[in-house]
Amino acid sequence: MSAFAALNGSSSGPGVFDDVEVVDDVPGIEEEDQEDLDEQDEQDEVLAYEQFSDEEGAPYMTQATEREVIKTKESPRTPYSQSSALPTKSKFMPDDDNLVICEDHIIVGLKVREFILINGQCKVTIQRGAVKINNIHYYVASPDKPITIISSQSQSLPTISSTQVLDRSVGIKDDVNKENSHLFTSTYKSIVKIENLYTGLENISSYHPPLKRFFHNRAIANDEVLTDYERLFKTYSFEIVLRDSFSPGLYLDKSWINSINSITEKAVSEHNSKVIMVIGNKNSGKSTFAKSLLNNMILSSNSETKVSYLELDPGQSEYSIPYSLSLTCHDKPTIGINISNDIDNNECLRHYYGFTTPQGNPEQYIRIIKALITGYNNSHKPKGYPLIINTPGWIKGLGKEILCTLSKIIEPTCMVLMSSSQDTESPDNVDILSGLTYDDLELVQGTFQTSRYSPAQIRLFNKAAYFHSRSLMCYDFQSTLSAFSPFKISYETEDSDDGFQGVNLTSIINIDEEEIDLSDLPLILEATVMGIYLIEHEQFELIKNKRKRHSSNNSIPFYLSAKDYDDLLNFSSPDFVYLGLCMVHSINVEEEYMNIYIPPHNQEKIRDLVLLQGFKMLLVRGEGEIPNPEYFDRRILSQREEEMRVLKKAKKDGKKNVKISSIPYVTFEAVSKLGGSSKPRKNVLRRGHLR
């Protein structure tokens, strides 16, 4: 996920936020936030992203790549511009007249040039006039068309500003009622209603405390430092940001608006399936620009023409499930973050990649993208859908070679380069564009602004949101998955019947066959995240004879080598259906079944496709790390705290022989620091090590 983009005050010119004062200190929360950041800095992924701003997956570089990085860092470069006046709070002062407070919603009257920053989850309805969201998306009053906003501090916050009605003939429906009638005066230009929206995402802090401010959560704020109006928002699923926040508001400047409108006009009006590919360095604003362009195209066509979106960043993708690459189709704008990435959509194509960077398996990465482009050309392009492609920020060394290959495969009609320089002849731009294939070039001023959450934290959230999804816009973070019974499914072995239904074979990407002792296969697969492929029966028969089995233990699952997986899996064939992800809890070798966790709707798909239609099932593992909170149920900690209170009271009362529970492999006592640090590092690989 790219960093905040195109905020006001860039080098292209001033905007309405130039008079906003930036305050560095936010009373009551700065110390806790600093502790969160300090703790996360210990993680290897953060160190890699900070040290190698241009390289994807830096800890796993080859020696040749390492030398190139050193050379790049020694070369002089033009730094990205940073806005000097970011809108870190609303330009709106609530009072008894312009703010109507109701039980489950509020109504806000906006005067000329006023705007609000929205943090949290809500539904927004324009009741009078028109507004602009993020200074580009134009919405008019329509009481029956609420706008869903899922706003997270992992990104810049949406802004809603008053604006002039451009054309009343387009069907503006002002909604005058008892609650807002006093706002229908010349004083207020726009009126918006903001309603509560609870999806369960607001409870992410109980699942993983370091994400306590990922979504609006006033319960953690100190009441003593809140104003009366700020304290009011503790009862809502959202807040209007009234003081300077760590996450600035998203407000596109004129240069971005002009570029987006120009590309949109060509793509929507000409109906010739334009392909727009967005490239640039890490944190240059690619994802924000691509999403803004997607929203603009949808709104400009009045949802008459859908827009295709190809997400090529497997590590921090917003329109794809973790470890996957996806081609999705959209007819509704996304304001804030996109969370509905695993809902049934017949026009969505996706495949399991298994890694968080293209470097994990470059050949497989390119194969999957070829298949997705073929799917677009065969299904989406004939319908006139334009295509937007968001790329990773790895544009040096091997990353540049992959980018050149992809541009030849995709052949974009418009290449959007997020750059610090608007001169096509600048050394940086010439270096990036050399070897790329495209028709037209659009240079856009890149904006560098790092997120308060690291890539590792965002990846953890994406995986947790996937597995804790219960239905559309409904999540359960009240407990870990271990609090629920897993989905029990048998796996096929040498002794299974011919008509076996269940897991037919397993595979592990990037590990040679001779590196695996099949006796250890259950241990390798347990406690991992794996991809689920369903294979049509006839196609499975072609793969069947490639399966490996243990020489003496017939209770071990069948195994397909990484080479055979690469050779036999046809990503372009409809006979291979990528269902999604599963989390392997455990494998019972004696009774030959697996305990897995999968979202509820995928359980129904397995029953339908496997039990009723005869599809065969393949589980494949890539990196497959389970989110850390799943390893430790916080109820255990709560129980321990209660036991310690009982023990303390017993000692005070002179009681002896009071026992407390003992948990295998878990200690609650403080551990001595080794080398001055008690914080472990995971998956440490030195530069010379190959993945």
N, C-alpha and C positions, 0 to 999 in steps of 0.2 A: 504494500500500500504506500502510495507516494505521500510526500509531506504536503503541508498546506500550500496552496497555490494562488498566484495572481491576486494577492491582497493589495488594498489601496496604498497609494504612496510609493509605487515603484518608480523606476527611472523614467517611465513613459509619461509621467505627469501626475499632478496632484488630484485629489478627489474630495468627496464630502467629509472624509474622516481626518482631514489634515488638522482639525482643531481638537482632536481627541488626545487627551493627555495620557501618556503611558506611565503607569505606576508599577514598579518592580515588586514591591512588598504587598502581599495580601494578608491582612491580619487574620490570625487564628488558624491558618492552614499551612503556612510555608514550611514549618519544621517537619510536619508529618510527610509532606510531599518530598522534601529533601531526603528523608529517610528511605522512602520508596525508591527514589532514583539511585541513591547510594547502594542499596541492596541489589538493584537490577544491574548496576554497572559491574557487578562481580560475574555476571554471566558471560560466557565466551562469545555468544552471538553479538552482544552489544559492543564488546571490544573490537570484534571484527568489523562491524559497521562503522565504528568511529575511526579506526585506524586506516581502513581501506575504503575511502568514500566512493571510489570508482569501481571497486571489484565486488562481484557477487560471490559469496561463500569463500572469503579470503583464507580461512584456516585450512582449506583443502587444496591449495594451489600446488601445481607442479613447480619444479625448479625454474623452468623457463618463464612461467608466468610471474614468479616471484621477482626475477631480475627485471622484467618489464615494469612491474609496479614501482620498484625502486627508482627506475629511470624516470617514470612519469612523475613521481613525487618530487624529483629534483628539478623538473622543468617548470618554468614560470607559467602561471595560469591566471586568467582573469577571474576573480572571485564572483560568485553570484551576488546580485544585489539583494539586500534585505530592506524591507520597508521600514521606514523610520517612524511611522505612525499607524500601527495596526489597530483596528477597532477591537479592543479587548473588553469593551463593555457597551451596553446599549446607549444610544443617544435618545433617552426617554426617561423622564422623571415622573413616576406614578404619583397620582393624587386621588382624591375622592371623586373627581370628575372624569378623568381619562381612563380610570381602571374600575371595572365592575367585577366584584368578587362574588362568585356563586359556588355551590357545593362541589361540583365536578368540572367547572370550567371558569374561565375569566374572559372578559371582553375588554379589548384595548382600543382606544382611540388615538390615532397617529396624526400629528400635525405635519405640515410641510417640512421635509428634510429630516424627519425623525425616523429612527429605525430601532429594532430590538434584536438582540442575540438570543437564540433559543438553545437551551441545554436540556436534554432529556428526551422524553417520548411524548408525543401529543398528536392531536388532529387539529388542523387549522382550517377555519372556514372564513372566507372573506365576506363580510356582511354589507360593506359599502365600498363603492369605487373600485380601486385596483391597487395592487401592491407589486413590488418586485422582490423576488427571492434571490439573494446573492448578487443583486444589482443587474441581473440579466433575465431571469425567468419571470415573465409577465403573466399575472393572474388577475382575473376580474371577479367581481362579486358573483357568487353562485352558491346558494345555500345547500344545494343537494350534491355538491362536489367537494367534500373535505379533502385536505392535503395531509397525508401521513408524513410525519417527521420523526425519524429515529436519529437523534443527535448524540454523538459520543465525543468525549474529549480526546480520543485518539486522532481525531481530525479537527479541522477548523469548524466552527459552529455556524449553522445557517443564520443568515440575516434576513429580516423582513422589513422592508422600508416602504413608506408611503410614496405614491407616484401619481402622475396625472393620468386620467382616463384618456386613452388615445382615440377610441371609437365606440360610442354607445350603441351603435347598430349591431354590434357583435353579440348582443344578448346578455347584457349586464343585468343582474337581478338583485337589486338592493333589498335587504331583509330588515325591515323596521319592525321592532317589537318592544314590549314593555321594558326589557332589560337595557336596550341600547338607544331608545328614541332620543334621549337627551344629547347623544353624540352626533345626531344628524343636524349639525350646524356648520356654518362656514369656517369654524375654528378647526375642525377635523377633516382631513382629506381622505383618510382610509380608516375602516373599522374592521378588526379581526377578532374572531372568537377562537380561543385556544382551549381544547378539551383534554381531559386526562386520557392516557393510553398506557395501560399496563400489559406488558408482554411477558414479564418474568425476567427480562434482562436486567432490570433494576436490582435484582437480588444477586448479581454476580459477585458482590463483595463477600457474601456469606460463603460462597464457594471458594473464592480465591481473594483474600484480603488485599494483596497488592493492586488489585483492579477496583478498589473501593470507589474511585472517582471516575471509572471508565464511563459510567452513566450517572445521571443526576441522582445524588444521594445526600440530601441535606441532613440526614440523621447523624452523619459523622461531623457536622460542623458545630462549632461552639456557639450556643445561643447568645452568649454575652457579646459577641462581636457582630451579630446580625442586626440589621435594622428591622423595623416592624414589617415592612413589605418583604424583605428577604426571608424573614421567619415565616411569613405567610406561605411561601412556596414549599415548605416542608410537608404540606398536606396535598401537594400535587405531584404528578409524575414528571413534571417539567419545571423549569424556572426561566424567568427573564433575567439575564445576567445584568446586574445593576452595579457591580464593582469590577475592577480590573481582574481578569481571569488569566489562567495560564494558557488557555486555548483561544486564539483570536477568532474574530468573525470572518467568514468568507465573503469577500466583496470584490468582484472582478473589476479590474481597471479597464480603461477604454481600449487599450491595445489588445487585450484578451477578447473583449466583447466584439471588436471589429473582426478579429480573426475567426472567432466562432461563428459569427453571423455570416461572414463571407463563405466559409466552408459549408455551413448549413444551407444557404441559399442555392449553392450549386448542387448539393446532394439531393435536396428535397424537390427543387423546381425542375431539374433536368430528368429525374426519374431514370437514371442510367446506372444505378447501383455503384455509387462511388465507394472506393475503399480508402479509408484514412488511417494511416499508421503513425502513432505518436511515439517518438523516441527522445532520448535525452539522458543526462546523468542522473544518478540517484538523488532523490529529494529535490528534483527540479520542478515538480508540479505536474508530471505526466498524468497520474491518475485523476487529479482534480480537473485538469483540462479535458481529459477524455470523458469523464462523467458529465461535466458541464456541456460538452458538445453533444453527448447522448441525450441529455434532457432537452437541450435546445431543439434538436432535430425532432424529437417526439412532440414537443409543444408546437413547433412550427407546422407540422403536418396534421395537427389536431387529432393525433393518434390514428389517422387513416392509414398511414404506412408505418409498419414496424421497423425497428432499427436493430441490426445485429451487432453483437459485441463479442470480440475475441480477447480473452484474458490470457496473456502469455507469461505472467509472473506467478509461478506455482507456490511461492513462499508467502506472499501477502496479498493474494487475490481477493477481491471483494465480490466478484460475480462468478466465483467458482468455489467448490468445496475444497478443503485442504488436500494437498498432494495431487491435485488434478488440474487439467487444462480443459477449458470449456468454451464452446460457442453458444451464446445465449441470445434470446430474442426478446425485445422489450417494446411495450406500447404505453407504459406509464413511467413518468419521471421518478428518479430517486433523489429525495431530499434528505441529506444526512448520509447514514451508512446503509448499504443494502444488506438485508438479513434473510431474504427469501430466496436463497440460492440452491435449495434442494426440493423445490416444489415441482410437481409434475408439469412438464411442458413438452409437448410432442415435437416442438421445433428446436429443443435444446439438445446439443451434442456435446459429449464430454468423455474423457478417458483418464484412466489412472496413470499418473506419471511416477509418483512415489518419492519425489525429492522436493526440496524447497528452493533449489537453484537449478538453472539449466546445466550447470557443471556436473550435477549428479550423474547424468547419463545423457550426454549431448545427442547421440545418435537417436535414442528413443524419443527425446524431446522434439527433434526435427520430424521424426516419423509421425508423431501424434499431430503436430501442427499441419503437416501435409494432409492428413486425414480430415482434420477439421476444416481446412480450406476447401478440400474436395466436397465436403458436406455443404459448405456455404455455396459453392458454385452450382451444386446440383439442386439444392432445396431453397435457399434463401435468395440468391441472386435472380433467378427467374421471376420471383415475386416483386422484384424492384427494391428489396431491402438494402439500404446502405450499410456498410460495415465499418466499425471503429475498432482498431486494434491497439491495445495498451501493452507496452513491452517492458521488460525488466530494465533496471538502470545499469546493467553490466555492458559497457560499451568500449572496453579495452581488451586487448589480447584475444583470448578465445571467445569472450563475449562479443567482440566486434566481428569475428569470423562467423559466429552463429547468426548475428544480425544481418550480415551480408547475404548469407544463405537464405534466411527467411525472406528478405526483401525480393530475392529472385523468385522464390516460390509464390509469394503473395502478389507481387507486382502492384503496389499501391498506386492509386491515381493521385493521391496527395500525401506527401511526407511532412509531418509536423515535427519540427525540431525545437525542443525546449533548450534555449541557449542563453548564456550570459551576454552574448554579443549579437547584434542585429545585422552584422556585416557578414555576408556569405563568404567573403574572402578571408575572414579571420582564421588564424592557424587552427584554433580549436574546431571551428565549424568545418573547415576543409578536411581535417583529420577524421571527424566523425562521419561525414558524408561520403568520403572516398570509398568506392566499391559498392555503394548502395544503389538499388534499382528503384526508380520512381518516376512519375510524370511531372508533377508540380511540387514545389517546395514552399512551405509556410514556416517562416522563422517567428518564434514566439518567445518573448522575454521570460526566461525561467526565474523562479523565485525560490530561494532556499530558506526553508524553515523546518526545523526538526520537530518531530512529534514528542510529546511528553512521555509516550509509551514506546518501548523498544520494539524492534521487529519480533523478538522472541515472545514478548508479552502479547502482541497482536496475533501471532500464530497460535499461542495457547488459547486465546479467546475464540478464534475461529474454530478450532477443534472442539472446544467445550460447547460452543453454541450449536455445532452440528449434532453432537451426540446428546445434548440435553434438550433438543427440539422435540416437542410433543405434537404439535400441529402447526398450521400456518399462524405465524405471529404469536406463538405460545411456547414458553421455555420454562423449565423447572430446574432451578439452581439451589433448591433448599437442601439438597443432599448430593453425595457422590453417586455414581452409577452402581456402586457396590451395595447400596441400600435396596436395590431392586433385583429381582430374580433375572438372571441372564436368559437369553434365547438359546435353548438347547438344540443342537443339530448334530446328527451323526455324520461321520466321514467314512469314505469308502476305503476298504483295504483289500488285500488279496483274497480274503475269505468272504467278501460281500457277494450278495446275489446279483444276477445280471440286471435286474430292474431297480438297482439301488437308487435312492433319492436322498440327496444331501450334498455334502462337500465331496466332490469327486477327485480333486487334486489341489496341491498347493505349490507355490513357487516363491523364490526370493530373488529380487533383481540385483544385479551387479555382484553376485557371488558365484564363482566358478564351482562346477560340480565336485571337483576334487577337494575343495575347501570345506565341504560339508560331510560330516559323519551323520548319516540318517538316523542313527540312534539318538542324536541330540536334536532332531527336528522339532519335536514337541516343545522343548525348552526354548528353541530359537523363536518359535511362533507365539508362545505365551506372552501375555502382557505387552502386545504390540497392536498398532493400528494397521489394518490390511485393506486392500481394495477387493471388491467383489465383482467378478465377471460371470455372467451367465452365457453359456455357449449352446447354440442350437445342436440338437442331437447328432445330426449327420456330420457337422463340423467337428464335434467332439470325437467321433469315431476316427477321424484323421489324426487326432492328437493322442488318442488313447494308447497307442503302442509306444509312445515316447515317454510314458510315465516310468519313474524309477520307484523301486520298492526296496525295503530293507532285506538283506540277504537271509536273515534268520528270524526276525521279529515281524510277523504278519500284522501286528496291531499298530504299526506306524503308518501315518497317512501317506498316500501316494505323493510323489514329488516330481515336478517338472523343472528341469534345469533352466537357468537364466538364459542360456543360448537358445534352447528350444522355445522358451517363452517368447523371445524376441523374434525368432524365425516363424513361428506358427500363428501368433496372434495377429489377426488382420483387423487393424483399427478402422478400415474403411468399409468393412462388411457389416450388414445388419444382423448377421448371425452371432456377433459378439456384442453383448449388451453390458455396458458398465453400469452396475446398480448403484454404487456408492461405497461408503466405508463401513467397516465393522471394527470393533475393539475386542480382541481375543482375551477373555478373562482367564481361561484355563483349558487344558486338554486332558481328558480322562482316557488314558491309553488302554486301560483294562476293559472298559466298556465301549471304547471307540466312539466317543462323541466330544464335541467342543461346546464350551459355554462362551457365547459372544454377546456383545451389546450392539444393537443397530437401532436407528430411529424407527418408531412404530410403523410408519407408512411403508418402509422397506421390508418389514416383516410380512406385510400383506403381499408385497410383490414377490417375495420368495415363495410364499405358499402358492401363488397363482402361477408363476412361470416355471417353478421347479416341480411342484406336486401335480399341477393340472396340465401344463403344456410340455413337460418333459425336458426342460432346459437342464444342462449340466452346470455345476458350480465350481469355479476356480477362485481360490483365495491367494492373493499375491501381496508380498511385503516389500516395501522399499525402506525408507528411513524408519517410519512407523513409531515415533515416540508418543507414548501416552501422556496426556497432560498431568503434570506433577500432582495436582490436588486429588486425582483419582487414586493415588497410592495410599492416601491417609484420610480416613473418614473423620471429620471434625467432631463427630459425636463421641469418638474415643477420647479426644482431648477434653470435652465437656465432662465426660464421666470421670476422667482422672482429676480434673479440678474439683469436682464434688467430693471425691474420695479424699483429696488432700485437705479439704475443709473439715471433713469428718475426723481425719487423723489429727489435725491441729486441735480440734475441740476435745478429742479424747485425751491427748497429752495434757491439755490444760486442766482437765478433770481428773488427772492422775490415773487414767486407765492404761492398761498395758496389753500387749499382744493383739493390737488392732491390725488386721491384715488389709492390704490393698492388692488389687488385681495386677497380674503380670502378663505382659503382652510379648510374644516372641519377636525378636529382632527390633524391638522398639524400646528406647530408653528416654526417660523424661528428665534425667539428671543432666546438669551442665557438663559439657565435654571440655577437656583441656585443649587449648589452642596449639596447633602444630605449625611451627614456623610463624607464629604471630597471627594466624588466621584460623577460624573454625568453620569457614564457609567452603563447602566442597565445590570443585569444578567438574562439570560433566563433559564427557566426550572430548577430552583435550587431544588435539592432534597437532604436531609440530609442522612447520612449513614444508619440511622435506618428506613428510609422510603422504602417501597416495591414498585417496579414498577407496 
